[in-house]
Amino acid sequence: MASSPIWASRPKTRGLVLDLIRAARSISRVELAAATGLTGATISAVVRELMGDGLVVEAGRGGPTGGKPRTMVQLNPLARYSVGVQLERNTCVIVVVDLAGRQVARTSFQGVASMPPERALPLVASQVDALLATAAVDRERVLGVGLVSYGPQDRRAGVLLTPQPTDAWLDYPVARLLAETLGLPVLLDNDAAAAAIGEYWMGAVDPRSTYGCIYMATGIGGGVVVAGEVYRGSSSNSVEIGHISMDINGDECSCGNVGCLENYAGPSAIVRQAMATPGLAQRLALDSTAADLLTEFARIAAAANAGDTGARGLVEQSARHLGGAAVTMACLFDVDTIVLAGPSFAVAGSIYQTLIQQEVDRRLFARRAHPVRIVPSVNGSDAAAIGGAILVLQSELTLRHPRTDDGARPVPAGTAEIH
């Protein structure tokens, strides 16, 4: 039975309708009612509210249906913006996206790893301010900032639970202090989870599907999305495939586990193995003292693409380890797609995609029930930063704190505004 118009005031209903409009790009009220099971009166009330907030606009008439042409509605991409900040061990990437998730500005810089947080966060804030100014984005239309980084982390408290890149970052209130500096709400989240949800928002996956993401930057992480919702687990530290044990007799990892995947297949492991391979480090001009592991890893990946047998062997070995992790992810969550995201897949992504697909096709428990596709991220190297901004956009869908017509917030900036 269709729902009562009283549901028009519920954030969940409003979010559902707005998300359907976003995904459809252009849709009629009749089609929205059919898709949601809500009454026409409820849909009209919700759409009217969304239009009043400037989030949705009418977009002409639809095609002939045998009756009166239907008025179409669509998202107003310029109504709101959000910022995504990817805080890596060496590099920081900042993006600004509109309400449709389209990137409108980007910047990146290095050196954060060498700074204590009380110096790094003001630098990040100044870069965000500069990027918004350069892009000429009205600050009153900025919903907030998605700060994404590695785990473990306390997402609700907005703190990292790891002494990386230095001990000073452990338990430091990164989200609260960045929010205070910027005067904008800040949401802290996992980089792999952010990269995963970005695929959903950009329409790269079936919105009803269950899919996974393997994210590789300096380290390796994972995320799973079920029908448009990130699987969180009990503390939002789920799907950490970089720290599943590949060898119960392996070396101890800094996380406390032994034989972790990251120590066999991650960029730091590949660089370390290349340094120990006779002649390879010299041939590729690798720097054993370099602080930026991603640059050194990119040299190895580029050489692998160019046919260097030593480099290719190391990358293929990494890919087969990741193939085993993909099989584990697929067995645990019964996903139908696994997305490869992050800067470390940018150079040698084709090698990884091919070999991970082979491992999944050969080893998956449910392979006779359905295939699992291994695909590259539509958001490339910036998947985590874009995903961080999109997680903030999703908070607009829940609309726990709606804005007024002039864009003002009724709630002071801080981490509690975004859910």
N, C-alpha and C positions, 0 to 999 in steps of 0.2 A: 504494500500500500504506500502511496506517495506520502511524503512528509508534510507536516503542517507548516504554514508560513512563519510560525514562531521560530523555526530553525534559522531564519534569515539573520537573526541576531547572533548566532553562534559562530565563533571564529573558525571552527572546523568546517562548517558548511561554506562559509565565505572562502576559506582557503581552497576547498575542493573545487569550487566554481572557478576561481581565479587560475588555479593550476590547469584546469581543463581548457580555459581560454588560451593560456600560454602555450600549451602543447598543440592545440588545434591551429593556432595562428589566426584563424578567422572562423567564427562559429555563430549560429543563431541561438536565440533563447529557446526555441523549440528543441533544437539538438541538445542543448544543455540539459533541459528537462528530461529528455530521453536517456541521456548518458548517466544522470545522477539518480533518477527515480523521484526527484522532487517535483512538487506541483509547479504549474506555470506561474502562479502568484508568488511562490517562494523565489523562483529564479528571477522574476522581474524585480522583486525587492532587493535581492542580492546584487544584481547587475546595476540597478539604480544606485545602490550604495557605493559600488566600486567606481562607477562613473563620477559620482559626487566627490570621491577622493582623487579623481584624476588618473586612476590606475588603468581604466578601460575606456575606450572610445568606440563610437559607432563607425562602421566601415562600409557603408553603402548597402546595396541589396544583394541577396544571394541569387543563385540561378533559379530558373522556373521550376516550380513544384506542382503545378496544376491549380494553384490557388494564388492568394496574394503573396507577392515576393517577400521573403523574410529579411528583416534587418539584421545584418551581421555585426558582431562586436569583436574587438581585438585588443590585445594588450597595448598600452601606451608606453613604449620602451623608455622614453625620456622622463617619465614621471618620477622615477627613483633611480638611485645609483648605490653601489656598494663598493667597498675596497677589500681586496684580498692581499694578505701579506704572508709570503712563505719565508719562514725563518729557518734557514738551513745552517749547518755547522760552519760553513764558510761564506755562503752567499745569501743575500736577501733579494727576493723578487716581489715587486709591488704592482698590482694591476687595479684598474678601475673598470667596472662593468656596469652596463645599464640594466634595466629591469628584465630585459630579455636574455641577459647573460652575455651580451656581446661586449668584447673588450674594446674600450675607448681610449685607454692610456696604459703605458707600462714603463717601468724603470727597474733597474737592478744595480746592486753594488756589492762589493766584497768587504771583508774586514770585521764583520760582526763577531766572529768567533774569537778574535783577539781582544775583545772589549768586555769589561764587566757589564752586567745588565743596566746599571744606572747610567752608563754612557751610551750603550747600544740603543736602548729604547727611545731616548730623545732624538738620536740620529734617524731611527725609523720614522718617528713622528714628523720630523722636519721633511723627510722625503715624501711622506704621504701628503703633507700640506702643499709641497711644491708641485706634486703630480696633479692634485686637484686644481690648483691654480693654473697650471699649464694647459690642462684639458678644459678649462673654463666651465667646470662643473659647479653648479649652485650647491653650496655646502648644506643648505637647508633640505636638500633632496637626497642627501647621503644617509642611508639607513644605518650604517655602521661599518665596522672593520672585522673581517674574518682573519684572525691570526692563526696560521697553521704551522705546526712543527712536529717533530718526532715525539715519541712517547717513551716511557709512560707519563701520563699527565692527569691532573685533577681538573677535569673540564669545568665543573661547577665553580670551583674556587679560582680557576684561571691561573694555575701554577704548573710548572714542569716538575715532574718527580724524578728527574735524572740530573746528575752533575755534569751535563754536557752543554756546551763545549768546555765549561770549567765548573768547578764546585760552586761558584757564586750564583749559578743559575738554578741550583736545586732549591725548590720551594719559594723561589722569588715570584712575587705577585705580578707577573708580566701583563696579564689582561687588565687588571685594575689600574696599574700605573700608566699603561699606554692609553687607556680610556681617559684618565684624568688629564694627560698631556694633550691629547687631541680634542677633548670635548665631544667625543663620539663613543657610542657603545662599542665594546670589543668582545668578540666571541673567540675563545681559544678552542682549537680542535686539532685532531690528528691529520697530518698531511695526506696519508693514504685514504682516509675516509672522505676527505674533501675532494681529492682527485676522483674518487669513485662517484660521488653524487654529481659532479660536474658533467659526467657522461649522460646522466638522466636528464638534466636540465637542458642540455644542448641537443636532445633528441637523437642521440647516437645509439640508444638501446630501446627495446620495447618497454614502455612504461609499466607493463604488468609483470616484467620478468624478474628473476633473481639472478644477479650477476656479481662477479667478483672483480677486484682490481689488485694487481700487483704493482706497487709503486717502488721505484728504485731511484734514489738520488745518491747521497753518500751511504745511506743504509738501505734496508729493504723493509717495506711495510705492506700491509694488506687492508682491504676494505671489502665489505659485502653490502649490497643494496637489495632490499626486498620491496617490490612495488613502490619504488620511489622513496623508501625510508632506509636510512643507514642502520645496519644492525649494530647495536651499541653494546650488548652484553650488560654486565652488572655495574661497570665503572667507565664505560666508553673507552676501554683499552682492549678492544676485541681484534681478532684476526691478525695478530702480530706474527705473520709467517716468517719474518726474518729471524725470529727467536724460537722456532720449532727445532727440535734436535734432529740433526741428520746422522749423528754418530754418538751413541751413548758413552763411548770411550774417548770422545773428542776433547779438545782443549776447553778449559773453562772460559765462558764469555763474561764480559763486564756486567751483563744482566743477571748473572748468577746461574744460568743454565750451562750445559756443556754441549759441544758439538753443534752450535747454532748455524743455521743456514747462512746467515750474513757473513760468518767467518769462512765460508767456503765459496760463496757465489757473489758476495758484494764487491763493489768497486775497490774498497781497501784491500780485500783479499786478492783480487786480480792484480792490483799494483804490486802487492807484496810478492806474489808468485812470479810476476814478470821480473822483479828485481833479482829473484833467486834463479832465474833461467839464464844460463851462460850466453852472453852476447846480446840478449834481447834488450836489456836496459840501455846498453850503449847504442845499439842500432836505432832505438826509438827515442834517444836523447831524454830518457826519463830522469827525473830529479828526485833522489831519495830523501831530500830535505824539504820538498815542496809541501806547503801547508794545504794547498788546494788539491785534494785527491781527485776531484772530478776532472780537472784538466789533464792529469796524468792518465786517468782511466780513458779519457777521450782519445788520447794518443794511441793507446793500445787498441781501442775499438776501431779507430780509423785504419790502423795497420792491418787489423783482421779483415776489414772490408776490402783492403787493397791486395789481399792475398798472402800476407806474411804468415807463414805456417805456424810459427811460434805463438804469435799473438792470436791467431785464429783458434789454435788449440785451447788456449786459456779461456777465450770467450765462449767457445762451444761447451767447455766443461762447466762454466758458470751457468750457461743456458740449460744444460741437462739437470743440474741441481735445482734450478728454478722450475723446470718441468716437473720434478718430483714434488715441489711445493704446490704447484698448480693442481696436480692430481690430488694432493691432500685437501686443498681448498674445495675442489669439486666434490670429493667424497663427503666432506663434512657438511657442505651447504647445498649440494645438488644444484649448482649454478648451471646456466646454459651458455654463458659468455664470461670470459676473463679478459679484462682490459689491461694492457701494459702501458703504464704511465710513468712520467718522471724524466728528468734530464739524462739519466744514465742509459735509457733506452733510445735516446735521440740519435746516436751515431750508429750503433750496431743493432737497431731494433729489428731489422729483417732477419738477422741470424737468430736472435732470441725468439722471435715469433715463430719461425719455422721449426726450430728444435723443441720448443715448449709444446707446440701443436702436436708434433710427433710423439712426445712422451705421453701427452694426454690421450691421444687416439689409441695408443698401445696399451696403456696401463689403467685407464679409468674403470672403476667398478661398474658404473652405470652406462658404459659406452653402447650397449645394445638397446638401452631405453631411449637415449637421445644423445646427439653430438654436443660437444662443448667447443665453441669457437674461441680462438685466441686472436685478439684484434688490438691494433694500436689505438692509443687515446686520440680523440679528436682535438684535444687541447694541448698536445705536444709537451714540450719541456715545462710549460707554465701550468700544467694541469692542477697542481696543488694550490697555487695562488688563485687561479680562476675558481677552483672549487671552494676555496675559503670565502671568496666574495659571494658565490652562489649559496652557500650555507646561510649567509646573512639575508639574501633575498628570500630564502625559504621562510625565514622568520616573519617576513611580511605576509606570507600566506596564512600563518597561524593568527596573525594580527591580534596579539594580546594587548598591544598598546597602539591603537590606530592614531594616525596623524590628523590634524585639522587641514582644512583646504589650503591654508597658507604654508603647509609643510612643517609646522612647529610640532615638537615632541611634548607630550604631557608628562614624560618621565625623564629625569635627569640622566645624562650620559653615564654609562657604567655597564658592567657585565650582566646585570640582572635583567636588562630590558630585552635581551635576545634569548629566545628559548629554542 
